[in-house]
Amino acid sequence: MAMKPARSKISKVFLLLFVHKKKFSFLFLTTLIAGSGAFMAVALLSIVVAHPSLNSDFLAFWSYPRFAAAQPVRDIYDSAQLRDFQQLLYPGFRSFYPYLYPPTFLLATWWLRFCGLGMAQLLWSLAGLACFLAAGLAFCRRRAVLLALLVSPASLLTLVSGQTGYFTAALLLFGLAVLPRRPVLAGIAFGLLTLKPQLGVLLPVFLLARRDWAAIAAATTTALGLIAASCLAFPPALWGLWLQALPAGQSAYFSSTGLNLIITPAANLISLGLAPGMAWAAQMLCGVTVAAVVWLCARRAPYRHAMAVLLAGMFLAVPHAYAYDSLPLIAAMALCLSERTPLWQILLGGIVYLAPLALLTPAQHWFLYAIPQGLLFTVTIALALGRPGGAMSGHEPNTASL
């Protein structure tokens, strides 16, 4: 007789999960967003009250234009000189942020040298949030999705670290939102994304497959315009120094102990102890495979689902990306969500959504971000190619803003 209450509870759980799936899914998603929002509010309040000494990435962005104005700009790719400058700039600072960005990034951050650190970070964060919110409204007008994006752990990491996640996600999501109707405007956004080029590596594949020639022309013109402006502002030889610095910089990142926030397959494999050469080979194979799938879906799938495949695969295709860059993954999940979404896919989405927090806990030693990413990518492919009657995505209306 004692087993009946237990069986009754199990039956109720079973009923909730499988019979009332719609109600459970709504409850799960509501709790997920509300819990993430509450955690974000508490975390930000504690930072404001306690004023902890944060190893903020924004310190790097603030130091770069100052170094370029005070020292020969070509030395910004000299790790020893930049490290000495940063340690003089921040008393007690014992870390180091190398400059591995293209010369055009200096143009975008040059204004920071005219503001004090606190004011610069405030303006940087407000500008990023404004751009991200505007792009989010263009991409998807559902308030629940916008709220989920803004209070996500990836958003919290971006805000606390002062990273570029809001700006890069805004350019990507805005460009995709307006691409079918205003391809030139989309191309300009994609061209500006070359300020952090690894995040747009799949865009040429996507645009070529769709034959979006106007967007390709606008993106190319914008990128070339940025390069020309940087060559006028700084010595053109800076581009060669950047290309020389990239391999050593990437190797340094992969040989460090801070791989937990890098969310790419190569980083995950190296954290498991795989030799860097083998990890790079696996990353290249993964990148080629993802690019081929994105091409196929861009040609055959409805535009909404082709976008989801692109967004879900972007971090599987590149060796270097961080958890704060992962805001587009939430957009990919939102594009896939419907009343018919299976419960296991909603739970998978919850894991991907919360994954940046897991990387800040002891779970970082065993949690491999690429696994849920890969599962999400597989789900988006199944949705994109599994629908009958799908036309070439270039002829599909833009449904992302509905």
N, C-alpha and C positions, 0 to 999 in steps of 0.2 A: 504493500500500500504506500510505502514511503517514496516509491519511484514515480507515482502518478503526478505529484506536483512538478517534479523535474521534467517529466515527459510533456506535461502541459506547457511549461515554459519553452521547451525546445520547439513544440508545435507552434506556439505563438511567434517565436523568432522566425521559423520557417515560413509561416504565413506572411509575416511582414516583409521578408526578403524576396519571396518568390511570387506570392499572390498579389500583394499590394506593392509591387515593385515601383510604380509611379510615385506613390506616397513616400516610400523609403528614399527614393532618389532625390525627391524634392527636399526631404528632411536632411539628407546627407549633404547636399550641395549648400543648403542654407546654413547648416552648422559649420561647414567648412569655411564659407566666406565670412560668416560672423566671427568664428573663432580666430581666423587669420587677421581680421580687422581689429579685434580686441588685443591680440598679441602685438600687432603693429603699434597700436596706441600706447600700450604699456611700455614697449621698448623705446619708443620715441620720447615718452614722458620721462622715463628713467635716465635717458641720455641728457635731456634738458636739465633735469634736477641735479644729477650727479656730476655732469661735465667730465666724463671719463676721458682719459688720454687715448684717443682712437688713432689707430694706424691707418688713417683715411687715405684712399687713393687720390682724393682731390688735392692733397698736398703735392702730388706729382704734377697734376695739371697746372697748379698755381706756380710751381717752380720752373716749368719748362720755358715759358716766355721770358721769365726773369733771367734765366741763364742765357737765353739767346740774345737778350738786350745787353747783358753785362760782359759776356764772353764771346769769343769767335763762334759763330753759330754752328760751324762744322764740328765743333767739339762736343755738341750735344749727343753725338753717337759714341763719344769716348766715356765708357762707364766709370773710369776712375775719376775723371774731372767732374762729371755730373754728380757722382756720389759725394765728393768733397764739398761741392757747392750746396747740395741739399742739406748736409749735416751742419754747414755754417748757417744756412737759412733758418733751420729749425733747431734751436739749442736742445740738446739731449736726444735728438733723433738718431737712431742707430740702424735704421733700415735703409733700403735703397729702392728707388723706382727708376729703372732704365727707360730711355726714350726709344721705343721700338715702333713708333707711329711714322707714317709718311710725312714729308715736309709740309704738306697741305694742312695737317692737323695743327701746326703752329699758327697758321693763319686764323683758324677757327677759335683758338684759345688766346690770341695775342691780347685781347682786351682785358684778360684777367690780371695782367701786370699793373693795371691802373687802379686796382682795388686792393684793400687790405684782405687778409685771408678770410676772416669771418664774413665780410660783406660779399666777397667774391663767391664764396660757397653758397650763401643765401640766394644770390641772384642766379647762380648756376642751377641750383635745385628748383627754384621757382620757374625758370625758363624751361627746364626739362619737363617739369610737371605740366606746364601749360601746353607745350608741344605734344606731349604724350596724350593729354586729355583731348586736344583738338583732333589728333590722328585717330584716337579711339572712337570719337563721335563719327568721324568719316567712315571708319571701318565697320562699326556695329553700333546701332542706336539702342540696343537693349541695355537698360540701366544695370541689370544684374551682372552682365558681362563686363561693363565698364567698372563697376564696383569690384568685381573679382580681380580685374587687372590691377587696379589701384592699390588694393590691400593685400596683394599676394606677397609671399616671402621674397620673390625675386624683386618686387618693387621696393620692399623694405631694404634689401641689400643694396640696391641702387641708390636709395636715398641716404642711407647711413654712410656708405663708402664714398659718395659723391662721384660715382662712376658715370659712364656715358650711356647706360642702358635705356634711359628715357628717350634720349635723342635718336639713338639708332633704331629702337623699336618704332618711334614715331615716323621716321623716314620710310621704313620698310612697310608698315601697316598703311600709312597714307598713300604711298605709291601703289600698293596692291588694290586699295579701295577705289582709286580713281582711274586705274589702268584701262578698263574697257571703254570708259567714256571720255577721259582726258589723258591720252597716252603721253603727250608732251610734258604735262605737269608731272605725271608719274615718272617719266624719264629723268626729269630734273631732280626729283627726290632720290631716285636710285643713283644718280651721279654724285649727289652729296654724300651718299652712304660710303663712297670710296674713301672718306676720311678714316673709316675703320674697315678696310677692304675685305677682311676675311668673312665678315658677316653677310656680304652680298655675293659670295662666290657662286651660288646657284642661280642668281638672277639672270646672267647671260644665257644659261641653258634654258631657263623658263621662257625668256623673251624670244629667243631664237626659235624654240619649238612652236610658240604661238604666232611667229612671224609679225611681231609687234615692231615694225620698222621705225615708226615714228618715235616710240619710246626708246628704242635702241639708239637712234640718232640723238635724241635729247640727252640721254644718259652719257653718251660718248662726248658730246659737246660740253656738257657740264663738267665732266671729269677732266677733259683737256683744258678747259678754262681754269679750273682749280690748279692744275699743274703749271699752266702758264703764269698764273698769278704768283704762285710760290717761287717760280724761277725769277720773276721780277723782284720779289721781296727778299729772296735769299739766293745764295750762290747755287746755280743749277747742279753743281757737283754734289750737293746734298742728297740727291736721289741715288747716286751711286753708293754713297756711304750708308744710306738706309738699306739698300739691298744687301750690302756686305754685312750689316749688323744683324739681319734677321736670323740666319742659321745659328749663330752663336747665342743669340738671345733666346731662341726657342729651346736649344739644348740646355741652357742654364735653367730655364723654367722646369724642364722635365727632369733635371737632376736635383731639384730642390725638394724640400720636405713639404712644401705647401701645395701639393697636387690636388688636395681635396676639393677645392672650388673650381678646378678645371673640369668641364663636364663632357669632354670629347672621348671617343673610343681610345685614341692613343694614350691619353693621360690615364684612363682607367686601366689599361693593360700594363702600363709601366708601374702603376701603383700596386699591381698584383705581382710584380717582380719580373715581368717579361723584358727581355733585352730591348733597348731603344730601337735598334735596327728592325727587329721583328714587329715592334709596335708601329713603327712608321709604315712598314709594308702593309700591315693590316689596315691602317688608317687610309692609305692610298686606295686599297681595294674597296674599302667601305665608301670612300668618296666617289669613286667611279661608278659603283653600283647605285648609290643614291642619285647621282646626276642622271644616270640612264633612266631610273624610275621617274624622276621629275620630268624628264623630256617626254616619256610615254604618257604620263598623266596630263601634262600640259597640252598634248595633242588630242587626247581621247576623252578626257573627263570633263564634266561640267566645271565651270570656272571656280565655283565655291570650293569644290573638293580638290581641284588642282592646287588652289592656294593652300589648303590644309596640308597636302603632301609636301609642298615646298617649305612651309613653316616648320613642320614636324621633322623634316630631314636636314635642315640647315646646319645643326650642330653635330650631326653624325658625319657630315661631309668635310669638316675642317679640323685641324689638329689643335687649334687654340681658341677657346671660348670659355667664359666663366659663368657661374650660376647667375650673376646679375644681368647677363646678356639674355637670359632665357625667357623673357616676357613674351616673345612671339609663340612659344610653345602653348601658352594659355590661349592665345588667339586661335591656334590650330585646333585645340580642344573645343573651343566655342563653336567653330565652324562645323564640327562633327556632331554636336549635341542636338538631339531631337527627342521627341516623346518615345521613339522606338529604340533608343540607345540601350543596349543590354546593360544589366547591372554591373557586370565585371568590367566593362569599359568605363563606366562612371567611377568605379573604385580605382581603376588604373589611372584615370585622370586626377583623382585625389592624390595619388602617390606622386605623380609628376608635379602637381601643384605645390605640394609640401616639400618636395625633394631639396630645394635650397636650404631649408632649415636642418634637414638631416645631415647636410655636409658641414654644419657647424657644431655637431655633437660627436660623441665617441663613435657613432655609427659611420662616420666618415672613413673608418679603416676597413669597412666591409661593404658599404653601400656603393654600388656602381651605377652612376647616373645614366650611362649609355644603355643599360638594360631596359628600364621603363621608357626611355626615349625610343629605342628600337621597337618596342611593343606598340607605342603610340604611332610610330611611322607605319608599321604594318597595318594597324587599324585604318589609318587614313587611306592607304593604298586600296584596301578592301572596299572601302566606301566609294572611292573614286572610280575604280574599275569594275565594281560589282553591280553598278546600276545599269539597267538596260536602256538603250536608246540614247546614250550619252554622245553628244556631238563634240566636235573639236572645241576646246575651251575658248578659243578666240571668238566664237560666235555666241557664247553664252552671255546673258545679261549679268550685270554685277548684282548679286543678291546679298553681298556681305553687309550692306548697310541697312538691310531690312530689320 
